[in-house]
């Protein structure tokens, strides 16, 4: 079995795959810091976003026929989840909280909402309520008036 970093990639090298991955990680970290200092990227949690003021976040749905387009809940920024939620609430005018969670999970390609997905979505709803971007009254979610 060949690993990335072995064979012809590093011809004649005895470098192990874990060392190569560590080197790549260090290079990416240095690039991230440089681009952040230069104002080209901003770091939000564990995500890198363009600093360009004209950048607009969008909700990316996976393509059902392309497995590579699927992301785990950890790979989706909370800002993107929040955008999906506010768009859905806006378009629905009012929606039950539980339905909102299910529909947002489906937007991102999740067929089930296990604990991890449920927690991420609940956390995002709580933040949206806290920042007055949505309101929840009697388990119904709507935009503030």
Secondary structure, 3 states (H helix, E strand, C coil): CCCCCCHHHHCCCCCCHHHHHHHHHHHHHHHHHHHHHCCCEEEECCEEEECCCCCCCCCCCCCCCCHHHCCCHHHCCHHHHHHHHHHHHHHHCEEEHHHHHHHHHHHCCCCCCCHHHHHHHHHHHHHHHHCCCCEEECCEEECCC
